[in-house]
């Protein structure tokens, strides 16, 4: 199990305090859950990135706060879209003997037969929601697509019984499909539609007034 250290932080401070904290390379966060009081914390961003690389998005982390270790998983996080850095992290304290719900990445294995014939493989949903014991959380949910021909698809109903954990999505939740490539006529028609589309009108008096109210 990967280990990481956090420190308690004071709450009720101005936004400038959080900005200063992030400027020093730390990420504010909170720990809550099993036998744990909701506790505001701060972690080193470098340590956080390193830990997540080692444990994975759903891996169990032994988080040490003030000399006490708690088993947690990353519950939620916020990113700075401009800087690409973490703004906030939530850790959920867990009971290792009880199942939890997490999102697991769907990983496609192999090259489909349909793709070799010119088909296009699409993956409309890249995660499934599962219920599993923390010690059994998979790195990914692997789907072998090598036998898929053009027109074939895989939904949750096709893989539900292939894993030891419970998949919580509906049976018709589509994970992968192989479609025929578009013909030249279809591509030309699509280009014609795109070229003839009317430009979207942005703004207007009502929008402007709403923007002004928002700024106020």
SEVO-566020 format. One record per residue: residue number from 0; z, y, x of N, C-alpha, C, CB in turn. Coordinates in nm, 3 decimals. Each point is the difference from the previous one (the first is absolute). Glycine has a CB too. Layout:
<pts>
PT   nr      n_Z      n_Y      n_X     ca_Z     ca_Y     ca_X      c_Z      c_Y      c_X     cb_Z     cb_Y     cb_X
PT  NUM        Z        Y        X        Z        Y        X        Z        Y        X        Z        Y        X
...
</pts>
This chain:
<pts>
PT   nr      n_Z      n_Y      n_X     ca_Z     ca_Y     ca_X      c_Z      c_Y      c_X     cb_Z     cb_Y     cb_X
PT    0    0.000   -0.120    0.084    0.000    0.120   -0.084    0.000    0.125    0.088    0.123   -0.124   -0.183
PT    1   -0.207    0.219    0.150   -0.011    0.124    0.076    0.120    0.090   -0.029   -0.253   -0.017   -0.004
PT    2    0.303    0.082    0.110    0.116    0.089   -0.015   -0.041    0.145    0.019    0.151   -0.183    0.082
PT    3   -0.083    0.272   -0.153   -0.024    0.143    0.013    0.130    0.074   -0.028   -0.243   -0.026   -0.068
PT    4    0.260    0.139    0.134    0.122    0.079   -0.015   -0.029    0.128   -0.079    0.089   -0.094    0.217
PT    5    0.004    0.128   -0.304   -0.010    0.125   -0.077    0.132    0.074    0.012   -0.168   -0.102   -0.161
PT    6    0.164    0.232    0.134    0.122    0.081   -0.001    0.016    0.063   -0.137   -0.020    0.045    0.248
PT    7    0.145   -0.027   -0.290    0.024    0.068   -0.127   -0.033    0.148    0.017    0.181   -0.167   -0.063
PT    8   -0.230    0.227   -0.044   -0.029    0.143    0.002    0.067    0.068   -0.119   -0.220   -0.042    0.117
PT    9    0.248    0.169   -0.100    0.063    0.077   -0.106   -0.103    0.043   -0.103    0.176    0.079    0.162
PT   10   -0.136   -0.075   -0.287   -0.090    0.045   -0.106    0.038    0.141   -0.044   -0.035   -0.238   -0.075
PT   11   -0.048    0.297   -0.009    0.029    0.133   -0.052   -0.041    0.112    0.092    0.186   -0.100   -0.121
PT   12   -0.252    0.065    0.232   -0.044    0.105    0.092   -0.135    0.055   -0.044    0.126   -0.110    0.188
PT   13   -0.161    0.225   -0.134   -0.126    0.064   -0.035   -0.117   -0.081    0.051    0.112    0.223    0.006
PT   14   -0.229   -0.194   -0.064   -0.122   -0.069    0.040   -0.027    0.018    0.149   -0.091    0.033   -0.230
PT   15    0.134    0.080    0.284   -0.022    0.027    0.142    0.069   -0.104    0.088   -0.019    0.244   -0.052
PT   16    0.132   -0.299    0.003    0.072   -0.101    0.076   -0.082   -0.127    0.011    0.218    0.097   -0.074
PT   17   -0.287   -0.134   -0.037   -0.086   -0.119    0.003   -0.120    0.023    0.090    0.074   -0.059   -0.232
PT   18   -0.127    0.182    0.228   -0.113    0.033    0.086    0.041   -0.010    0.147   -0.093    0.151   -0.178
PT   19    0.213   -0.103    0.208    0.051   -0.008    0.137    0.021   -0.144    0.042    0.110    0.223   -0.030
PT   20   -0.060   -0.305   -0.064    0.022   -0.141    0.028   -0.132   -0.069    0.035    0.198   -0.001   -0.156
PT   21   -0.300    0.028    0.076   -0.131   -0.061    0.026   -0.060    0.052    0.131   -0.036   -0.024   -0.247
PT   22    0.063    0.152    0.276   -0.051    0.058    0.124    0.059   -0.065    0.124   -0.030    0.212   -0.122
PT   23    0.146   -0.273    0.108    0.064   -0.069    0.112   -0.039   -0.148    0.006    0.191    0.160   -0.016
PT   24   -0.290   -0.198   -0.068   -0.050   -0.138    0.006    0.074   -0.098   -0.086   -0.070    0.051    0.225
PT   25    0.144    0.000   -0.326    0.074   -0.088   -0.089   -0.055    0.008   -0.142    0.205    0.027    0.144
PT   26   -0.181   -0.132   -0.219   -0.047   -0.007   -0.138    0.122   -0.011   -0.092   -0.220   -0.111    0.070
PT   27    0.236    0.202   -0.166    0.110   -0.014   -0.096   -0.029   -0.115   -0.095    0.051    0.246    0.017
PT   28    0.056   -0.309   -0.064   -0.017   -0.111   -0.093    0.127   -0.030   -0.075   -0.173   -0.093    0.149
PT   29    0.171   -0.019   -0.218    0.117   -0.041   -0.078    0.003   -0.152   -0.004   -0.007    0.213   -0.139
PT   30    0.129   -0.267    0.134    0.021   -0.144   -0.016    0.078   -0.022   -0.129   -0.002   -0.039    0.252
PT   31   -0.040   -0.057   -0.333    0.069   -0.030   -0.125   -0.023   -0.148   -0.031   -0.029    0.240   -0.086
PT   32    0.103   -0.290   -0.013   -0.025   -0.138   -0.043    0.122   -0.088    0.008   -0.230    0.029    0.074
PT   33    0.209   -0.154   -0.036    0.100   -0.107   -0.006    0.124    0.034    0.084   -0.185   -0.165   -0.035
PT   34    0.300    0.176   -0.035    0.129    0.027    0.063   -0.005    0.119    0.095    0.051   -0.242   -0.021
PT   35   -0.130    0.342   -0.015   -0.018    0.117    0.088    0.006    0.127   -0.082   -0.140   -0.136    0.159
PT   36    0.226    0.227   -0.119    0.000    0.132   -0.063   -0.124    0.076    0.046    0.255    0.003   -0.011
PT   37   -0.312    0.076   -0.078   -0.117    0.080    0.037    0.037    0.092    0.115   -0.089   -0.010   -0.236
PT   38    0.021   -0.009    0.349    0.038    0.069    0.123   -0.119    0.074    0.060    0.177   -0.173    0.042
PT   39   -0.170    0.305   -0.028   -0.106    0.075    0.068    0.004   -0.031    0.149    0.011    0.184   -0.174
PT   40   -0.128   -0.208    0.232   -0.006   -0.037    0.143   -0.115    0.074    0.067    0.096   -0.228   -0.051
PT   41   -0.103    0.210    0.182   -0.114    0.047    0.079   -0.031   -0.107    0.102    0.062    0.245   -0.033
PT   42   -0.191   -0.268    0.057   -0.042   -0.099    0.099   -0.103    0.064    0.093    0.043   -0.191   -0.162
PT   43   -0.049    0.141    0.283   -0.101    0.046    0.094   -0.138   -0.045   -0.049    0.167   -0.010    0.193
PT   44   -0.261    0.102   -0.199   -0.133   -0.038   -0.048   -0.067   -0.100    0.094   -0.022    0.224   -0.108
PT   45    0.045   -0.209    0.236   -0.056   -0.095    0.097    0.055   -0.140   -0.027   -0.024    0.184    0.172
PT   46    0.156   -0.193   -0.193    0.062   -0.130   -0.029   -0.050   -0.056   -0.132    0.203    0.069    0.130
PT   47   -0.222    0.020   -0.229   -0.048   -0.045   -0.130   -0.140   -0.060    0.010    0.139    0.177   -0.109
PT   48   -0.228   -0.108    0.177   -0.138   -0.050    0.015    0.000   -0.132    0.076   -0.087    0.237   -0.002
PT   49    0.165   -0.245    0.109    0.008   -0.123    0.079    0.054   -0.115   -0.083    0.034    0.136    0.207
PT   50    0.071   -0.108   -0.286    0.062   -0.103   -0.083   -0.097   -0.052   -0.105    0.223    0.106    0.037
PT   51   -0.295   -0.016   -0.103   -0.094   -0.042   -0.105   -0.118   -0.077    0.059    0.066    0.199   -0.136
PT   52   -0.104   -0.167    0.258   -0.106   -0.077    0.066    0.046   -0.143    0.027   -0.088    0.211    0.105
PT   53    0.215   -0.225   -0.071    0.052   -0.133    0.031    0.033   -0.081   -0.125    0.091    0.093    0.211
PT   54   -0.035   -0.025   -0.312    0.047   -0.072   -0.119   -0.105   -0.010   -0.109    0.227    0.077    0.055
PT   55   -0.323    0.018   -0.055   -0.094    0.007   -0.110    0.055    0.086   -0.113   -0.089   -0.226    0.062
PT   56    0.002    0.259   -0.156    0.039    0.090   -0.110    0.116   -0.056   -0.081   -0.234    0.081   -0.011
PT   57    0.242   -0.213   -0.007    0.103   -0.060   -0.084    0.105   -0.080    0.077   -0.170   -0.010   -0.178
PT   58    0.168    0.022    0.309    0.094   -0.078    0.080    0.145    0.045   -0.017   -0.184   -0.036    0.161
PT   59    0.275   -0.058   -0.141    0.143    0.031   -0.009    0.046    0.064    0.131    0.037   -0.192   -0.162
PT   60    0.038    0.301    0.150    0.049    0.075    0.115    0.152    0.000   -0.001   -0.208    0.144    0.001
PT   61    0.267   -0.168    0.115    0.144    0.013    0.014    0.028    0.145    0.041    0.031   -0.247    0.065
PT   62    0.015    0.327   -0.162    0.019    0.143    0.023    0.146    0.028    0.031   -0.192    0.055   -0.154
PT   63    0.218   -0.002    0.273    0.137    0.030    0.043    0.033    0.146   -0.025   -0.013   -0.181    0.175
PT   64    0.120    0.203   -0.251    0.047    0.136   -0.029    0.148    0.007    0.031   -0.177    0.033   -0.180
PT   65    0.215    0.045    0.278    0.140    0.013    0.036    0.065   -0.131    0.040    0.011    0.191   -0.153
PT   66   -0.084   -0.275    0.222    0.054   -0.128    0.047   -0.007   -0.113   -0.100    0.147    0.132    0.140
PT   67   -0.192   -0.106   -0.262   -0.011   -0.103   -0.103   -0.147   -0.029   -0.027    0.218    0.072   -0.103
PT   68   -0.254   -0.202    0.102   -0.138   -0.039   -0.022   -0.022   -0.044   -0.144   -0.018   -0.069    0.240
PT   69   -0.093    0.109   -0.297   -0.037   -0.035   -0.136   -0.145   -0.048   -0.003    0.163    0.169   -0.093
PT   70   -0.187   -0.279    0.023   -0.137   -0.050   -0.014   -0.074    0.084   -0.104    0.073   -0.235    0.065
PT   71   -0.185    0.293   -0.026   -0.075    0.089   -0.089   -0.149   -0.031    0.009    0.176    0.180    0.026
PT   72   -0.250   -0.131   -0.126   -0.146    0.004    0.007   -0.043    0.143   -0.032   -0.023   -0.246   -0.068
PT   73   -0.093    0.283    0.116   -0.053    0.132   -0.028   -0.042    0.004   -0.147   -0.079    0.031    0.240
PT   74    0.145    0.053   -0.317   -0.026    0.007   -0.143   -0.110    0.101   -0.033    0.236   -0.065   -0.042
PT   75   -0.230    0.182    0.106   -0.098    0.104   -0.028   -0.005    0.096    0.118    0.039   -0.020   -0.250
PT   76   -0.147    0.096    0.259   -0.010    0.100    0.107   -0.097    0.109   -0.040    0.052   -0.175    0.173
PT   77   -0.038    0.290   -0.109   -0.090    0.113   -0.021   -0.058    0.040    0.134    0.132    0.080   -0.202
PT   78   -0.262   -0.049    0.201   -0.068    0.039    0.123   -0.046    0.145   -0.007   -0.074   -0.238    0.034
PT   79    0.068    0.302    0.080   -0.060    0.133    0.011   -0.150   -0.022    0.016    0.211    0.104    0.105
PT   80   -0.288   -0.066   -0.205   -0.144   -0.029    0.001   -0.074    0.072    0.112    0.014   -0.034   -0.244
PT   81    0.038    0.147    0.288   -0.066    0.076    0.106    0.036   -0.053    0.139    0.001    0.200   -0.150
PT   82    0.127   -0.226    0.170    0.047   -0.044    0.132   -0.006   -0.152    0.017    0.147    0.199    0.006
PT   83   -0.151   -0.272   -0.118    0.000   -0.145    0.009    0.134   -0.056    0.040   -0.239    0.011    0.058
PT   84    0.345    0.065   -0.080    0.135   -0.043    0.038    0.082   -0.030   -0.125   -0.012    0.138    0.211
PT   85    0.124   -0.207   -0.191    0.089   -0.033   -0.111    0.081    0.124   -0.040    0.014   -0.240    0.079
PT   86   -0.003    0.262   -0.210    0.083    0.109   -0.051    0.133   -0.051   -0.052   -0.207    0.127   -0.059
PT   87    0.208   -0.248    0.002    0.121   -0.056   -0.059   -0.015   -0.150   -0.015    0.046    0.216   -0.121
PT   88    0.065   -0.289    0.135   -0.003   -0.146   -0.017    0.118   -0.045   -0.086   -0.116   -0.027    0.223
PT   89    0.091   -0.072   -0.307    0.105   -0.062   -0.081    0.014   -0.145    0.042   -0.046    0.156   -0.195
PT   90    0.170   -0.197    0.222    0.026   -0.140    0.033    0.085   -0.064   -0.109   -0.015    0.053    0.247
PT   91   -0.024   -0.172   -0.288    0.073   -0.075   -0.102    0.082   -0.109    0.065   -0.180    0.049   -0.169
PT   92    0.312   -0.042    0.155    0.088   -0.105    0.050   -0.016   -0.123   -0.089    0.165    0.171    0.093
PT   93   -0.173   -0.290   -0.033   -0.033   -0.120   -0.075    0.101   -0.112    0.024   -0.241    0.065    0.012
PT   94    0.244   -0.156   -0.108    0.073   -0.125    0.013   -0.101   -0.106    0.042    0.175    0.066   -0.178
PT   95   -0.158   -0.124    0.295   -0.099   -0.091    0.055   -0.019   -0.126   -0.085    0.059    0.087    0.225
PT   96    0.035   -0.116   -0.313   -0.011   -0.121   -0.081   -0.061    0.026   -0.138    0.198   -0.089    0.120
PT   97   -0.228    0.216   -0.150   -0.057    0.035   -0.129   -0.144    0.049    0.016    0.229    0.057   -0.086
PT   98   -0.313   -0.089   -0.013   -0.138    0.042    0.004   -0.013    0.150   -0.027   -0.069   -0.229   -0.075
PT   99   -0.031    0.290    0.136   -0.030    0.141   -0.022   -0.149    0.014   -0.032    0.187    0.072    0.157
PT  100   -0.225    0.043   -0.208   -0.140    0.027   -0.031   -0.059    0.092    0.106    0.044   -0.030   -0.247
PT  101   -0.158   -0.010    0.303   -0.068    0.079    0.102   -0.151   -0.006   -0.023    0.186   -0.044    0.166
PT  102   -0.258    0.136   -0.103   -0.146   -0.003   -0.001   -0.048   -0.066    0.128   -0.011    0.209   -0.142
PT  103   -0.077   -0.307    0.129   -0.053   -0.071    0.116   -0.150    0.025    0.012    0.178   -0.177   -0.023
PT  104   -0.223    0.199    0.146   -0.141    0.028    0.027   -0.085   -0.125   -0.018    0.068    0.181    0.160
PT  105   -0.182   -0.165   -0.227   -0.095   -0.110   -0.017   -0.096    0.001    0.119    0.018    0.011   -0.255
PT  106   -0.026   -0.126    0.323   -0.084   -0.012    0.119   -0.109   -0.103   -0.025    0.193    0.065    0.150
PT  107   -0.318   -0.024   -0.133   -0.113   -0.090   -0.022   -0.032   -0.076    0.128   -0.092    0.154   -0.177
PT  108    0.070   -0.286    0.163   -0.029   -0.085    0.115   -0.141   -0.057   -0.013    0.246   -0.059    0.025
PT  109   -0.322    0.067    0.081   -0.133   -0.060    0.003   -0.108    0.094   -0.051    0.108   -0.219   -0.030
PT  110   -0.233    0.176    0.048   -0.117    0.072   -0.050   -0.054   -0.076   -0.120   -0.055    0.091    0.231
PT  111    0.039   -0.023   -0.341   -0.043   -0.069   -0.121   -0.146   -0.044    0.008    0.166    0.134   -0.129
PT  112   -0.196   -0.244    0.059   -0.137   -0.050   -0.004   -0.092    0.104   -0.063    0.085   -0.237   -0.016
PT  113   -0.033    0.307   -0.085   -0.081    0.102   -0.067   -0.034    0.116    0.090    0.105   -0.066   -0.210
PT  114   -0.013    0.103    0.297   -0.025    0.111    0.092   -0.111   -0.036    0.098    0.239    0.074   -0.022
PT  115   -0.243   -0.200    0.064   -0.105   -0.045    0.092   -0.137    0.005   -0.067    0.167   -0.147    0.116
PT  116   -0.169    0.143   -0.250   -0.125    0.005   -0.075   -0.035    0.144   -0.041    0.044   -0.233   -0.083
PT  117    0.034    0.330    0.133   -0.029    0.139   -0.030    0.092    0.061   -0.103   -0.231   -0.049    0.057
PT  118    0.327   -0.029   -0.107    0.094    0.052   -0.099    0.100    0.096    0.062   -0.027   -0.210   -0.129
PT  119    0.098    0.279    0.042    0.097    0.099    0.046    0.139   -0.042   -0.043   -0.174    0.183   -0.012
PT  120    0.265   -0.194    0.108    0.139   -0.037   -0.029    0.079    0.128   -0.028   -0.016   -0.207    0.147
PT  121    0.081    0.211   -0.262    0.083    0.115   -0.034    0.143   -0.048   -0.026   -0.198    0.123   -0.099
PT  122    0.293   -0.038    0.134    0.141   -0.033   -0.015    0.067    0.112   -0.080    0.003   -0.132    0.219
PT  123   -0.009    0.126   -0.352    0.051    0.109   -0.083    0.150    0.021    0.010   -0.185   -0.045   -0.152
PT  124    0.260   -0.061    0.181    0.145    0.012    0.013    0.043   -0.067    0.129    0.031    0.004   -0.251
PT  125    0.038    0.071    0.334    0.035   -0.048    0.134    0.146   -0.042    0.013   -0.175    0.148    0.087
PT  126    0.248   -0.143   -0.197    0.140   -0.045    0.002    0.033   -0.074   -0.129    0.063    0.194    0.147
PT  127    0.032   -0.286   -0.138    0.055   -0.065   -0.119    0.151    0.019    0.001   -0.189   -0.171   -0.006
PT  128    0.246    0.176   -0.112    0.144    0.019   -0.016    0.063   -0.138   -0.015   -0.030    0.229   -0.109
PT  129    0.125   -0.261    0.198    0.057   -0.135    0.001    0.152    0.004   -0.007   -0.196   -0.079    0.132
PT  130    0.255   -0.034   -0.174    0.145   -0.017    0.001    0.030   -0.114    0.095    0.027    0.085   -0.240
PT  131    0.059   -0.058    0.340    0.020   -0.097    0.108    0.133    0.026    0.069   -0.249   -0.020    0.033
PT  132    0.306   -0.082    0.029    0.120    0.020    0.081   -0.038    0.078    0.126    0.104   -0.214   -0.090
PT  133   -0.015    0.301    0.137   -0.032    0.083    0.116   -0.046   -0.080    0.121    0.165    0.161   -0.083
PT  134   -0.106   -0.276    0.105   -0.036   -0.080    0.117   -0.138   -0.063   -0.013    0.241   -0.045    0.036
PT  135   -0.297    0.044   -0.157   -0.130   -0.064   -0.023   -0.111    0.101   -0.030    0.122   -0.198   -0.085
PT  136   -0.097    0.326    0.108   -0.104    0.100   -0.026   -0.118   -0.025    0.093    0.174    0.170   -0.074
PT  137   -0.295   -0.188    0.021   -0.115   -0.029    0.086   -0.054    0.126    0.068   -0.057   -0.191   -0.149
PT  138   -0.003    0.171    0.266   -0.066    0.112    0.067   -0.117    0.049   -0.085    0.069   -0.089    0.226
PT  139   -0.135   -0.005   -0.294   -0.112    0.034   -0.087   -0.025   -0.116   -0.095   -0.103    0.149    0.177
PT  140    0.030   -0.123   -0.283   -0.045   -0.104   -0.092   -0.144   -0.030    0.035    0.160    0.073   -0.187
PT  141   -0.184   -0.188    0.250   -0.131   -0.034    0.053   -0.086   -0.069   -0.105    0.099   -0.019    0.228
PT  142   -0.224    0.066   -0.241   -0.096   -0.060   -0.093   -0.125   -0.039    0.077    0.091    0.138   -0.193
PT  143   -0.127   -0.265    0.188   -0.121   -0.051    0.065   -0.120    0.028   -0.089    0.133   -0.180    0.120
PT  144   -0.225    0.262   -0.072   -0.117    0.038   -0.081   -0.127   -0.069    0.047    0.107    0.219   -0.043
PT  145   -0.096   -0.312    0.136   -0.120   -0.060    0.060   -0.088   -0.073   -0.100    0.129   -0.023    0.208
PT  146   -0.071   -0.027   -0.318   -0.078   -0.075   -0.099   -0.053    0.088   -0.113    0.137   -0.198    0.055
PT  147   -0.107    0.325   -0.054   -0.042    0.088   -0.109   -0.149    0.033    0.009    0.232    0.095   -0.009
PT  148   -0.303   -0.123   -0.098   -0.142    0.034   -0.008   -0.017    0.130   -0.077   -0.064   -0.245    0.009
PT  149   -0.060    0.295   -0.013   -0.027    0.121   -0.077    0.036   -0.024   -0.147   -0.186    0.067    0.161
PT  150    0.264    0.022   -0.217    0.045   -0.015   -0.138    0.140   -0.058   -0.013   -0.235   -0.028   -0.061
PT  151    0.288   -0.025    0.170    0.135   -0.058   -0.003    0.105    0.109    0.021   -0.090   -0.218    0.087
PT  152    0.212    0.189   -0.132    0.110    0.093    0.018    0.131   -0.077    0.005   -0.128    0.183   -0.119
PT  153    0.233   -0.115    0.165    0.133   -0.059    0.006    0.098    0.097   -0.066   -0.055   -0.129    0.214
PT  154    0.125    0.078   -0.315    0.106    0.077   -0.066    0.133   -0.068    0.026   -0.160    0.081   -0.179
PT  155    0.268   -0.017    0.136    0.133   -0.056    0.021    0.012   -0.140   -0.059    0.095    0.231   -0.001
PT  156   -0.159   -0.256   -0.114    0.007   -0.132   -0.063   -0.052   -0.111    0.091   -0.026    0.112   -0.221
PT  157   -0.066   -0.076    0.314   -0.059   -0.100    0.089    0.090   -0.036    0.117   -0.221    0.086   -0.064
PT  158    0.319   -0.003    0.094    0.084   -0.026    0.118    0.147   -0.014   -0.035   -0.164    0.126    0.136
PT  159    0.199   -0.106   -0.262    0.141    0.005   -0.038    0.077   -0.124    0.045   -0.064    0.139   -0.194
PT  160    0.003   -0.256    0.182    0.069   -0.126    0.030   -0.014   -0.043    0.146   -0.038   -0.067   -0.235
PT  161   -0.022    0.150    0.317   -0.024   -0.039    0.139    0.110    0.047    0.094   -0.242    0.009   -0.048
PT  162    0.339    0.066   -0.004    0.106    0.054    0.086    0.136   -0.036   -0.057   -0.151    0.188    0.071
PT  163    0.250   -0.189    0.015    0.135   -0.036   -0.042    0.071    0.115   -0.069    0.010   -0.160    0.189
PT  164   -0.057    0.282   -0.169    0.061    0.116   -0.064   -0.070    0.030   -0.132    0.065    0.094    0.226
PT  165    0.000   -0.011   -0.308   -0.055    0.035   -0.132   -0.081    0.129    0.010    0.195   -0.113   -0.113
PT  166   -0.318    0.107    0.062   -0.084    0.120   -0.006    0.019    0.062   -0.138   -0.170   -0.097    0.165
PT  167    0.207    0.225   -0.168    0.039    0.065   -0.125   -0.115    0.070   -0.072    0.222    0.029    0.100
PT  168   -0.337   -0.016   -0.034   -0.115    0.065   -0.065   -0.058   -0.089   -0.109   -0.050    0.122    0.213
PT  169   -0.024   -0.062   -0.305   -0.065   -0.074   -0.108   -0.107   -0.093    0.056    0.045    0.189   -0.158
PT  170   -0.078   -0.292    0.080   -0.099   -0.098    0.043   -0.135    0.062    0.031    0.118   -0.168   -0.138
PT  171   -0.158    0.271    0.063   -0.133    0.059    0.017   -0.003    0.110    0.106   -0.046   -0.055   -0.238
PT  172    0.152    0.068    0.315    0.005    0.099    0.107   -0.099   -0.042    0.109    0.244    0.055   -0.051
PT  173   -0.355    0.020    0.064   -0.110   -0.039    0.088    0.030    0.033    0.145   -0.159    0.037   -0.189
PT  174    0.137   -0.135    0.278    0.031    0.017    0.142   -0.125    0.011    0.087    0.209   -0.126   -0.039
PT  175   -0.312    0.048    0.007   -0.123    0.005    0.079   -0.116   -0.049   -0.084    0.129   -0.035    0.214
PT  176   -0.246    0.091   -0.190   -0.120   -0.046   -0.070   -0.119    0.013    0.093    0.095    0.067   -0.224
PT  177   -0.199   -0.147    0.197   -0.124    0.005    0.077   -0.112    0.035   -0.097    0.084   -0.171    0.172
PT  178   -0.144    0.286   -0.151   -0.104    0.047   -0.091   -0.135    0.000    0.069    0.169    0.141   -0.121
PT  179   -0.274   -0.148    0.041   -0.136    0.004    0.054   -0.030    0.140    0.052   -0.074   -0.182   -0.158
PT  180   -0.004    0.192    0.265   -0.035    0.134    0.050   -0.087    0.073   -0.099    0.016   -0.083    0.235
PT  181   -0.007    0.215   -0.236   -0.083    0.079   -0.089   -0.146   -0.006    0.043    0.195    0.152   -0.047
PT  182   -0.283   -0.157   -0.051   -0.143    0.001    0.028   -0.044    0.141    0.036   -0.035   -0.195   -0.157
PT  183   -0.086    0.205    0.213   -0.052    0.132    0.035   -0.013    0.087   -0.124   -0.123   -0.101    0.193
PT  184    0.085    0.042   -0.305   -0.014    0.076   -0.124    0.134    0.056   -0.045   -0.194   -0.143   -0.066
PT  185    0.302    0.063    0.079    0.133    0.046   -0.039    0.047    0.112    0.092    0.053   -0.229   -0.089
PT  186   -0.081    0.217    0.219    0.041    0.102    0.094   -0.074    0.131   -0.027    0.048   -0.177    0.171
PT  187   -0.180    0.167   -0.202   -0.077    0.119   -0.031    0.051    0.067   -0.127   -0.199   -0.103    0.112
PT  188    0.234    0.021   -0.212    0.052    0.055   -0.125    0.132    0.071    0.023   -0.115   -0.181   -0.127
PT  189    0.200    0.120    0.212    0.129    0.061    0.032   -0.018    0.133    0.071    0.102   -0.228    0.015
PT  190   -0.197    0.234    0.079   -0.026    0.124    0.073   -0.050    0.109   -0.095   -0.051   -0.133    0.207
PT  191   -0.033    0.091   -0.302   -0.054    0.096   -0.097    0.111    0.059   -0.086   -0.216   -0.126   -0.004
PT  192    0.308    0.041   -0.040    0.113    0.045   -0.082    0.087    0.096    0.079   -0.004   -0.215   -0.128
PT  193    0.031    0.182    0.255    0.086    0.085    0.082   -0.065    0.135    0.027    0.097   -0.205    0.105
PT  194   -0.230    0.205   -0.081   -0.069    0.126    0.028   -0.006    0.088   -0.123   -0.135   -0.116    0.174
PT  195    0.128    0.054   -0.294   -0.013    0.078   -0.122    0.131    0.035   -0.064   -0.213   -0.109   -0.033
PT  196    0.325    0.067    0.093    0.131    0.029   -0.058    0.031    0.148    0.007    0.079   -0.228    0.065
PT  197   -0.021    0.280   -0.172    0.038    0.141   -0.002    0.123    0.022    0.086   -0.097    0.025   -0.230
PT  198    0.101    0.084    0.304    0.118    0.027    0.085    0.123    0.023   -0.085   -0.147    0.099    0.176
PT  199    0.261   -0.145   -0.128    0.125    0.016   -0.073    0.047    0.145    0.011    0.061   -0.240    0.043
PT  200   -0.024    0.298   -0.157    0.050    0.136   -0.002    0.149    0.000    0.026   -0.181    0.069   -0.161
PT  201    0.220   -0.001    0.265    0.141    0.005    0.037    0.053    0.140   -0.025   -0.033   -0.182    0.174
PT  202    0.149    0.189   -0.236    0.061    0.129   -0.020   -0.024    0.052   -0.140   -0.028    0.047    0.241
PT  203    0.035    0.082   -0.260   -0.012    0.059   -0.133    0.123    0.081   -0.028   -0.143   -0.189   -0.081
PT  204    0.138    0.265   -0.027    0.112    0.088   -0.030    0.127   -0.078   -0.026   -0.159    0.165   -0.092
PT  205    0.147   -0.278    0.016    0.120   -0.077   -0.033    0.059   -0.062    0.125   -0.091   -0.047   -0.228
PT  206   -0.001   -0.007    0.318    0.049   -0.060    0.123    0.071    0.104    0.085   -0.185   -0.168   -0.008
PT  207    0.127    0.288    0.015    0.057    0.104    0.085    0.139    0.038   -0.048   -0.229    0.085    0.049
PT  208    0.245   -0.076   -0.183    0.132    0.036   -0.052    0.101   -0.109    0.026   -0.109    0.137   -0.175
PT  209    0.063   -0.263    0.166    0.091   -0.111    0.027    0.042   -0.001    0.145   -0.108   -0.132   -0.181
PT  210    0.011    0.164    0.272    0.033    0.004    0.142    0.102    0.108    0.027   -0.228   -0.085    0.058
PT  211    0.213    0.198   -0.123    0.093    0.111    0.020    0.140   -0.039   -0.046   -0.187    0.164   -0.028
PT  212    0.195   -0.233   -0.087    0.130   -0.043   -0.050    0.063   -0.099    0.095   -0.077    0.038   -0.234
PT  213   -0.009   -0.128    0.289    0.052   -0.101    0.094    0.059    0.066    0.123   -0.169   -0.163   -0.081
PT  214    0.098    0.265    0.134    0.049    0.067    0.120    0.131    0.073   -0.026   -0.235    0.025    0.079
PT  215    0.250    0.030   -0.197    0.124    0.069   -0.035    0.116   -0.098   -0.012   -0.134    0.175   -0.119
</pts>
